[in-house]
Amino acid sequence: MKFNYTGNSNYFNFDFPSCELRVPSWTALNMKFDSIIKNGTVVFPFHGEVKCEIGIKAGKIAAICDEIDANQAENVFDAKGKYVFPAAIDSHFHVGIYRPHSEDAQSESMSALVGGVGTVISYWRTGHHYLNKTGPYKEILPEVMQLSDGNFYTDYCYHIAVMTADQLDEVEWLVENAGVGSFKFYMFYKALTLSADSTKGSDYTMAENYDLGHLFELMTRVSAMAEKHKDKARISLSLHCENPELIRVFIERANKQGLTGLKAYSEGRPPLSEKLSVHEAAILADATGCPINLLHLSSRDALQAGIDVRRTYPNHDIKLETTLHHLALDHEELDRNGIGLKGKVNPPIRTREHSEFLWEGIKRGHVDTVVSDHACCGEEHKQQGVWGSLPGFGGTSILYPVLLSEGCHKRGVSLVRVAELVSANPARNFGLFPRKGCISIGADADFAIVDMNLEKPITASEALSAQDHTPFEGFMTKGWVTQTIIRGNLQFDNGKVVGKKQGVFIKRPIALHS
């Protein structure tokens, strides 16, 4: 990182990708700050760790200097012995899927603060769950926004799943009027429900022809928006890659073998299903020119397929995502430990062989983002057997902790790389950069202050979520967030939420709405 001071200059110089900063040195500053972060080591994505101090004014980063006099601010955050990260952007989140939207927004954005998250990007769709209705987004999205307003502790955005033929014609409106910069398609919904307990996918989605033809049409429209606004921000389509026809066959096989628990679920939704869908998605994306994000890759086969399609289409924009639970959990261990269906999630948790391949993908730079795929799903939803129980669980409260513990401490992943995976890359991928995801002058003052030596087990109670369990229960973790700051406001402090529900909706692409 270039962080230089010369005697005849009043500037520290930073060179960031897409962002060159010239920061007045403290000798040239004569201003008051609202807050200062002192004595910490700041983690700059893509560049390195620097002992420096940060001045905050009006919710923005106003100065980055070797030292700032504490008397120049009304408030001082002392980060001595700690690391200052850009607040995480949990770009795979679900608000309102199993609980009333406004209640879920409150409790689960509170949980996000525990994990050092400053912004959540939640998926939202019509059909069963969420508001249990269908229709045009011009009518439904205002209701979603009303239920969201004043209920988030973090800042927030929405990815929108275009489920019906009529909604296809709303893509332009969603981008240019509603502030939506990213979309989603669930590849297994064309023949399955969320739980995989029924093959009547159309009843579940409340949509006809939710298939590859619909996907092609959606990609065409998203591609047009991406091209139109390419100078403003990245507009993209995210895909849940699992093939329903294969899943149906393998579920039948698992049942015939008498398999139970998470093993049955993993065998019923095998890595082959992911691999096939990744290639299908990439072929259509190449044909349409649509930028895509391949979500929650759970297995060796899925990640390798993602790597392969990027090599096959080197000029195409393809991003790869994985999750905390696919990195850290093993379904065989969860079944042995009695966690069982509390760990049901789509795609399923695999075995250690697969998770270590995902870690290697992180080390080699193949994985772009790591997310929680957070969905508050109470234990009462996990009592309907392998196929009937609802999938998903919370994880946003441990986004930084698990990556720091399992990645940095145990596998030698750098702090800088972690900051890229959970903050800088999500910001760039989803139209939030440079307002979010970087530590630079003029960016939102969003920070996670971390004690890398703090070690304790994960518990459901400390997550501050409405969820009453976690498959990570008792998982020893080293490296915890002690403070989360959003737009200069202290929201979380040593285990307690101390801020208000002052999260704001971030319209994307930012340049279009700034």
Secondary structure as GFF3:
##gff-version 3
##sequence-region A 1 514
A	DSSP	beta_strand	11	16	.	.	.	ID=ss1
A	DSSP	beta_strand	19	24	.	.	.	ID=ss2
A	DSSP	three_ten_helix	26	28	.	.	.	ID=ss3
A	DSSP	beta_strand	33	38	.	.	.	ID=ss4
A	DSSP	beta_strand	41	44	.	.	.	ID=ss5
A	DSSP	beta_strand	48	51	.	.	.	ID=ss6
A	DSSP	beta_strand	53	57	.	.	.	ID=ss7
A	DSSP	beta_strand	60	65	.	.	.	ID=ss8
A	DSSP	three_ten_helix	70	72	.	.	.	ID=ss9
A	DSSP	beta_strand	73	78	.	.	.	ID=ss10
A	DSSP	beta_strand	83	86	.	.	.	ID=ss11
A	DSSP	beta_strand	88	94	.	.	.	ID=ss12
A	DSSP	alpha_helix	101	114	.	.	.	ID=ss13
A	DSSP	beta_strand	117	124	.	.	.	ID=ss14
A	DSSP	alpha_helix	137	148	.	.	.	ID=ss15
A	DSSP	beta_strand	155	161	.	.	.	ID=ss16
A	DSSP	alpha_helix	165	168	.	.	.	ID=ss17
A	DSSP	alpha_helix	171	176	.	.	.	ID=ss18
A	DSSP	beta_strand	182	186	.	.	.	ID=ss19
A	DSSP	three_ten_helix	187	190	.	.	.	ID=ss20
A	DSSP	alpha_helix	201	205	.	.	.	ID=ss21
A	DSSP	alpha_helix	212	228	.	.	.	ID=ss22
A	DSSP	beta_strand	236	240	.	.	.	ID=ss23
A	DSSP	alpha_helix	244	256	.	.	.	ID=ss24
A	DSSP	alpha_helix	261	268	.	.	.	ID=ss25
A	DSSP	alpha_helix	271	288	.	.	.	ID=ss26
A	DSSP	beta_strand	292	294	.	.	.	ID=ss27
A	DSSP	alpha_helix	300	312	.	.	.	ID=ss28
A	DSSP	beta_strand	318	323	.	.	.	ID=ss29
A	DSSP	alpha_helix	324	328	.	.	.	ID=ss30
A	DSSP	alpha_helix	331	336	.	.	.	ID=ss31
A	DSSP	three_ten_helix	340	343	.	.	.	ID=ss32
A	DSSP	alpha_helix	352	363	.	.	.	ID=ss33
A	DSSP	beta_strand	369	371	.	.	.	ID=ss34
A	DSSP	beta_strand	374	375	.	.	.	ID=ss35
A	DSSP	three_ten_helix	379	382	.	.	.	ID=ss36
A	DSSP	alpha_helix	385	388	.	.	.	ID=ss37
A	DSSP	three_ten_helix	396	398	.	.	.	ID=ss38
A	DSSP	alpha_helix	399	402	.	.	.	ID=ss39
A	DSSP	pi_helix	403	409	.	.	.	ID=ss40
A	DSSP	alpha_helix	410	411	.	.	.	ID=ss41
A	DSSP	alpha_helix	415	419	.	.	.	ID=ss42
A	DSSP	pi_helix	420	424	.	.	.	ID=ss43
A	DSSP	alpha_helix	425	429	.	.	.	ID=ss44
A	DSSP	beta_strand	447	457	.	.	.	ID=ss45
A	DSSP	three_ten_helix	461	463	.	.	.	ID=ss46
A	DSSP	beta_strand	476	486	.	.	.	ID=ss47
A	DSSP	beta_strand	489	493	.	.	.	ID=ss48
A	DSSP	beta_strand	496	497	.	.	.	ID=ss49
A	DSSP	alpha_helix	510	513	.	.	.	ID=ss50
###
